[in-house]
């Protein structure tokens, strides 16, 4: 009986302990659940704020994207509409001519300014060589005065032959071009090599050339070639056909510009000179044989002395040199249509005031310009074409 009573007590105690433990576990679970609820509530609030912020940013990005697309579409549509309206407007010859007149009005505002434009041979030289070239040209002018066409032809041929010799005999060219306080040894070397082989006029000019100071060895050859060109241009002046020579040179430069393959073949330094000159003769003969004899001589001389330069640029430089000899500046003008006599006269007058020299206008018609003018003088470009303004408007559209 005692054992049974003890067992009942132990059972009762175990139940009490279990109940107490159960209560404790329940309380802890309740506290844990409350803490979890609080943490989840706090995290949910944080996530809600983050999602709200990200959503706002996303909405703003979408808004900006939509605005950008609308601006692009509206801008492109506006430019396209402007292009259509402009093309419709300039299709009328009178309206197209009006765009040129308005450009000339704007250009006249530039007239008080001035710019110095030198020949290509002068612009690319450094100071010492530029001074030497100026002195050599002055000596040529003094020598050429009084010479007839035959004598000038002989002078040009002699100088061109010497230029080719110096390009072939590099050591000779280096000795003749190197700076020296006493040029007598160089003059003696020149005489030893060339006396009796070229004319007296050419030899005298070459003595002056080797006595001068040159910044680069190649400048001496360039100067000799330059004077050889001047001799043929002087021949045109003596013959009274310098205007025809200028016109044909400019036209041939445009032919080369329009036919890059031909320009490349004529300027290919890896091809023998005879082959390039033969190609030139074929081209000139194919032009109904109408090329002026001085033009043929100038082009042959130029092509035979090319040494890496572009043929089209060399011929253009040659044409500009012919104009510059008359104290004029060449303006290459592009227009959508031919200019009237009044417009051409006005343009020439305005450019003459801007550059301080008489200006020779070389006009090229390019209908793609739509209206206005593009003017190139030396390295300076004045672009007043309508096509460039439309292109600029398109380029300024938002990305």
C-alpha positions as CSV (number, residue, x, y, z in Angstrom):
1,X,0.0,0.0,0.0
2,X,2.9,2.3,0.8
3,X,4.5,1.7,-2.5
4,X,1.2,2.5,-4.3
5,X,1.0,5.7,-2.4
6,X,4.5,6.6,-3.3
7,X,3.8,5.8,-6.9
8,X,0.8,8.1,-6.9
9,X,2.9,10.9,-5.4
10,X,5.6,10.5,-8.1
11,X,2.9,10.4,-10.8
12,X,1.3,13.5,-9.5
13,X,4.7,15.2,-9.3
14,X,5.6,14.2,-12.8
15,X,2.3,15.6,-14.0
16,X,3.0,18.8,-12.2
17,X,6.5,19.0,-13.7
18,X,5.1,18.3,-17.1
19,X,2.5,20.9,-16.8
20,X,5.0,23.4,-15.6
21,X,7.3,22.5,-18.5
22,X,4.5,22.7,-20.9
23,X,3.5,26.1,-19.6
24,X,7.1,27.3,-19.9
25,X,7.4,26.0,-23.5
26,X,4.1,27.6,-24.4
27,X,5.2,30.9,-23.0
28,X,8.5,30.8,-24.8
29,X,6.8,29.8,-28.0
30,X,4.3,32.7,-27.5
31,X,7.2,35.2,-27.0
32,X,9.1,33.7,-30.0
33,X,6.1,34.0,-32.2
34,X,5.5,37.6,-31.1
35,X,9.2,38.4,-31.8
36,X,9.0,36.7,-35.2
37,X,5.8,38.7,-36.0
38,X,7.5,41.9,-35.0
39,X,10.6,41.1,-37.1
40,X,8.5,40.1,-40.1
41,X,6.4,43.2,-39.7
42,X,9.6,45.3,-39.5
43,X,11.2,43.5,-42.5
44,X,7.9,43.8,-44.5
45,X,7.9,47.6,-43.8
46,X,11.5,47.8,-45.0
47,X,10.8,45.7,-48.1
48,X,7.7,47.8,-48.8
49,X,9.7,51.0,-48.7
50,X,12.5,49.5,-50.9
51,X,10.0,48.3,-53.4
52,X,8.2,51.6,-53.3
53,X,11.5,53.5,-53.9
54,X,12.6,51.1,-56.7
55,X,9.2,51.3,-58.2
56,X,9.4,55.1,-58.2
57,X,12.9,54.9,-59.8
58,X,11.6,52.5,-62.4
59,X,8.6,54.7,-63.1
60,X,11.0,57.7,-63.5
61,X,13.3,55.8,-65.8
62,X,10.3,54.7,-67.9
63,X,9.1,58.2,-67.9
64,X,12.4,59.6,-69.0
65,X,12.7,56.8,-71.7
66,X,9.2,57.7,-73.0
67,X,10.1,61.4,-73.0
68,X,13.4,60.7,-74.8
69,X,11.6,58.5,-77.4
70,X,9.0,61.2,-77.9
71,X,11.7,63.8,-78.3
72,X,13.5,61.7,-80.8
73,X,10.4,60.9,-82.8
74,X,9.2,64.5,-82.7
75,X,12.7,65.8,-83.5
76,X,13.2,63.4,-86.4
77,X,9.7,64.1,-87.7
78,X,10.4,67.9,-87.4
79,X,13.7,67.6,-89.3
80,X,12.1,65.3,-91.9
81,X,9.3,67.8,-92.3
82,X,11.7,70.7,-92.5
83,X,13.8,68.8,-95.1
84,X,10.6,68.2,-97.2
85,X,9.5,71.9,-96.9
86,X,13.0,73.1,-97.8
87,X,13.3,70.8,-100.8
88,X,9.9,71.9,-102.0
89,X,10.9,75.5,-101.5
90,X,14.3,75.4,-103.3
91,X,12.8,73.4,-106.2
92,X,11.7,76.9,-107.4
93,X,14.8,78.4,-109.2
94,X,14.0,81.9,-107.9
95,X,13.8,80.6,-104.3
96,X,17.0,78.7,-104.6
97,X,18.8,81.8,-106.0
98,X,17.4,83.7,-103.0
99,X,19.2,81.3,-100.6
100,X,22.5,82.4,-102.3
101,X,21.6,86.0,-102.0
102,X,20.9,85.6,-98.3
103,X,24.2,83.8,-97.8
104,X,26.0,86.6,-99.6
105,X,24.3,89.1,-97.3
106,X,25.8,87.1,-94.3
107,X,29.2,86.9,-96.0
108,X,29.4,90.6,-96.4
109,X,29.4,90.9,-92.6
110,X,32.7,89.1,-92.7
111,X,34.2,91.6,-95.2
112,X,36.1,93.7,-92.6
113,X,38.2,90.7,-91.6
114,X,41.2,89.6,-93.7
115,X,43.3,86.5,-94.1
116,X,46.6,85.8,-95.8
117,X,46.6,82.9,-98.2
118,X,49.8,81.6,-99.6
119,X,50.5,79.1,-102.4
120,X,50.8,75.4,-101.4
121,X,54.6,75.5,-101.9
122,X,54.9,78.4,-99.5
123,X,52.5,77.2,-96.8
124,X,54.1,73.9,-96.2
125,X,57.7,75.4,-95.8
126,X,59.3,76.4,-92.6
127,X,60.7,79.9,-92.2
128,X,64.2,79.4,-93.6
129,X,63.0,77.5,-96.6
130,X,60.2,80.0,-97.2
131,X,62.6,82.9,-97.3
132,X,64.9,81.0,-99.6
133,X,62.0,80.2,-102.0
134,X,60.9,83.8,-102.0
135,X,64.5,84.9,-103.0
136,X,64.7,82.2,-105.6
137,X,61.4,83.2,-107.2
138,X,62.5,86.8,-107.3
139,X,65.7,85.7,-109.1
140,X,63.6,83.7,-111.5
141,X,61.4,86.7,-112.3
142,X,64.5,88.8,-113.0
143,X,65.9,86.0,-115.2
144,X,62.7,85.2,-117.0
145,X,62.0,88.8,-118.1
146,X,62.8,89.1,-121.8
147,X,62.9,85.3,-122.4
148,X,60.8,84.0,-125.3
149,X,58.6,80.9,-125.2
150,X,61.4,78.6,-126.4
151,X,63.9,79.8,-123.8
152,X,61.3,79.4,-121.1
153,X,60.5,75.9,-122.3
154,X,64.2,75.0,-122.2
155,X,64.6,76.5,-118.7
156,X,61.6,74.5,-117.4
157,X,63.0,71.3,-118.9
158,X,66.4,71.8,-117.5
159,X,65.1,72.5,-114.0
160,X,62.7,69.5,-114.1
161,X,65.6,67.3,-115.2
162,X,67.8,68.5,-112.3
163,X,64.9,67.9,-109.9
164,X,64.6,64.3,-111.1
165,X,68.4,63.9,-110.9
166,X,68.4,65.0,-107.2
167,X,65.6,62.6,-106.4
168,X,67.6,59.7,-108.0
169,X,71.0,60.8,-106.6
170,X,70.1,61.2,-103.0
171,X,73.7,61.8,-101.8
172,X,74.2,64.6,-104.3
173,X,70.9,66.2,-103.2
174,X,71.9,65.9,-99.5
175,X,75.3,67.6,-100.1
176,X,73.7,70.4,-102.2
177,X,71.0,71.1,-99.6
178,X,73.0,70.9,-96.3
179,X,73.4,74.2,-94.5
180,X,76.8,75.9,-95.0
181,X,78.2,79.2,-94.0
182,X,80.3,79.1,-97.1
183,X,78.3,77.9,-100.1
184,X,81.2,78.0,-102.5
185,X,82.0,74.2,-102.3
186,X,78.4,73.4,-103.0
187,X,78.4,75.7,-106.0
188,X,81.6,74.2,-107.2
189,X,80.1,70.7,-106.9
190,X,77.0,71.8,-108.8
191,X,79.2,73.3,-111.6
192,X,81.2,70.1,-111.8
193,X,78.1,68.0,-112.3
194,X,76.0,70.2,-114.5
195,X,78.1,72.6,-116.4
196,X,77.7,72.1,-120.1
197,X,74.7,69.8,-119.6
198,X,72.0,72.5,-118.9
199,X,71.5,76.1,-120.1
200,X,73.1,79.1,-118.5
201,X,69.8,80.4,-117.1
202,X,69.0,77.2,-115.3
203,X,72.6,76.9,-114.0
204,X,72.5,80.4,-112.6
205,X,69.2,79.8,-110.8
206,X,70.5,76.5,-109.4
207,X,73.6,78.2,-108.1
208,X,71.3,80.6,-106.2
209,X,69.2,77.7,-104.9
210,X,72.2,75.7,-103.5
211,X,73.6,78.9,-102.0
212,X,70.4,79.4,-99.9
213,X,69.6,77.8,-96.6
214,X,66.9,75.1,-96.6
215,X,65.1,73.6,-93.5
216,X,64.8,70.2,-95.1
217,X,66.7,68.5,-97.9
218,X,63.5,67.8,-99.8
219,X,62.7,71.6,-99.7
220,X,65.5,72.2,-102.3
221,X,64.0,69.7,-104.8
222,X,60.5,71.2,-104.1
223,X,61.9,74.7,-104.8
224,X,63.5,73.6,-108.1
225,X,60.3,72.0,-109.1
226,X,58.3,75.1,-108.2
227,X,60.5,77.3,-110.4
228,X,60.3,74.8,-113.2
229,X,56.5,75.2,-113.0
230,X,56.8,78.9,-113.0
231,X,58.9,78.8,-116.2
232,X,56.0,77.1,-118.0
233,X,53.4,79.4,-116.5
234,X,55.5,82.3,-117.6
235,X,55.6,80.7,-121.1
236,X,51.8,80.8,-121.1
237,X,51.9,84.5,-120.1
238,X,54.3,85.2,-123.0
239,X,52.1,83.3,-125.4
240,X,48.9,85.1,-124.2
241,X,47.0,82.0,-123.2
242,X,47.4,81.9,-119.4
243,X,43.6,82.2,-118.9
244,X,43.1,79.1,-121.0
245,X,45.9,77.3,-119.1
246,X,44.3,78.1,-115.8
247,X,40.8,76.9,-117.0
248,X,42.1,73.6,-118.4
249,X,44.2,72.9,-115.3
250,X,41.2,73.4,-113.0
251,X,39.0,71.3,-115.3
252,X,41.5,68.5,-115.3
253,X,41.8,68.6,-111.5
254,X,38.0,68.1,-111.3
255,X,38.3,65.2,-113.7
256,X,40.8,63.6,-111.3
257,X,38.7,64.4,-108.3
258,X,35.7,62.6,-110.0
259,X,37.9,59.6,-111.0
260,X,39.9,58.5,-108.0
261,X,41.2,55.4,-109.8
262,X,42.8,57.6,-112.5
263,X,44.3,59.9,-109.9
264,X,45.7,56.9,-108.0
265,X,47.3,55.5,-111.2
266,X,48.9,58.8,-112.1
267,X,50.3,59.2,-108.6
268,X,51.5,55.6,-108.1
269,X,55.1,56.1,-107.1
270,X,55.8,52.4,-107.6
271,X,55.0,52.6,-111.3
272,X,57.8,53.8,-113.6
273,X,57.5,57.4,-114.7
274,X,57.3,56.5,-118.4
275,X,54.2,54.4,-117.7
276,X,52.5,57.2,-115.8
277,X,53.3,59.8,-118.4
278,X,52.1,57.5,-121.2
279,X,48.8,57.1,-119.3
280,X,48.5,60.9,-119.0
281,X,49.2,61.3,-122.7
282,X,46.5,58.8,-123.5
283,X,44.0,60.6,-121.2
284,X,44.8,64.0,-122.8
285,X,44.7,62.6,-126.3
286,X,41.3,61.1,-125.5
287,X,40.0,64.6,-124.7
288,X,39.7,65.3,-128.4
289,X,43.3,66.5,-128.4
290,X,42.1,69.9,-127.2
291,X,44.6,70.3,-124.3
292,X,46.8,73.4,-124.5
293,X,50.5,72.6,-125.2
294,X,51.5,74.4,-122.0
295,X,48.9,72.4,-120.0
296,X,50.4,69.2,-121.4
297,X,53.9,70.3,-120.5
298,X,52.8,71.3,-117.0
299,X,50.9,68.1,-116.3
300,X,53.7,65.9,-117.7
301,X,56.2,67.7,-115.5
302,X,54.0,67.4,-112.5
303,X,53.2,63.7,-112.9
304,X,56.8,62.8,-113.6
305,X,57.9,64.5,-110.3
306,X,55.2,63.1,-108.1
307,X,56.7,61.2,-105.1
308,X,53.9,60.1,-103.0
309,X,51.5,63.1,-103.4
310,X,48.0,62.7,-104.7
311,X,47.8,63.5,-108.4
312,X,44.5,65.4,-108.1
313,X,45.9,67.6,-105.3
314,X,49.1,68.2,-107.2
315,X,47.2,69.4,-110.3
316,X,44.9,71.6,-108.1
317,X,48.0,73.1,-106.5
318,X,49.4,73.7,-110.0
319,X,46.2,75.5,-111.1
320,X,46.2,77.6,-108.0
321,X,49.8,78.5,-108.6
322,X,48.9,79.8,-112.1
323,X,46.2,82.0,-110.6
324,X,48.5,83.2,-107.8
325,X,51.1,84.3,-110.3
326,X,48.6,87.0,-111.3
327,X,48.2,88.1,-107.7
328,X,44.9,86.3,-107.3
329,X,43.5,84.0,-104.6
330,X,41.5,80.9,-105.7
331,X,38.1,80.4,-104.1
332,X,36.5,76.9,-104.8
333,X,32.8,77.5,-104.6
334,X,30.1,74.8,-104.6
335,X,26.5,75.7,-105.3
336,X,23.3,73.8,-105.9
337,X,22.9,75.6,-109.3
338,X,24.9,77.9,-111.5
339,X,25.2,81.5,-110.2
340,X,23.9,84.4,-112.1
341,X,26.4,86.9,-113.5
342,X,25.3,89.4,-110.8
343,X,25.8,86.8,-108.0
344,X,29.2,85.8,-109.3
345,X,30.3,89.4,-109.5
346,X,29.0,90.1,-106.0
347,X,30.7,87.0,-104.6
348,X,34.0,87.9,-106.2
349,X,33.8,91.4,-104.8
350,X,33.0,90.2,-101.2
351,X,35.8,87.6,-101.2
352,X,38.2,90.1,-102.6
353,X,37.4,92.4,-99.6
354,X,37.7,89.6,-97.1
355,X,41.1,88.2,-98.4
356,X,42.7,91.5,-99.5
357,X,43.6,90.1,-102.9
358,X,41.8,89.7,-106.2
359,X,39.8,86.4,-106.1
360,X,39.4,83.8,-108.9
361,X,36.1,81.9,-108.4
362,X,36.1,78.3,-109.5
363,X,32.5,77.1,-109.4
364,X,31.3,73.5,-109.0
365,X,27.6,72.7,-109.2
366,X,26.3,70.1,-106.7
367,X,22.5,69.9,-106.6
368,X,22.7,67.9,-103.3
369,X,23.6,71.2,-101.5
370,X,20.0,72.3,-102.0
371,X,20.9,76.0,-101.6
372,X,23.4,78.5,-100.2
373,X,27.1,78.1,-100.9
374,X,30.2,76.3,-99.7
375,X,33.5,78.3,-100.2
376,X,37.0,76.9,-99.7
377,X,40.0,79.2,-99.9
378,X,43.2,77.5,-98.9
379,X,42.6,75.6,-95.7
380,X,39.6,77.8,-94.7
381,X,36.1,76.5,-95.4
382,X,32.9,78.6,-95.2
383,X,30.0,76.2,-95.3
384,X,26.7,78.0,-95.8
385,X,24.9,75.3,-97.7
386,X,21.3,74.3,-96.7
387,X,22.2,70.6,-96.8
388,X,24.8,71.1,-94.1
389,X,22.3,73.0,-91.9
390,X,19.8,70.2,-92.2
391,X,22.5,67.7,-91.3
392,X,23.5,69.8,-88.3
393,X,19.9,69.9,-87.1
394,X,19.7,66.1,-87.4
395,X,22.9,65.6,-85.6
396,X,21.7,67.7,-82.6
397,X,18.7,65.4,-82.0
398,X,18.9,63.7,-78.5
399,X,20.4,60.2,-78.5
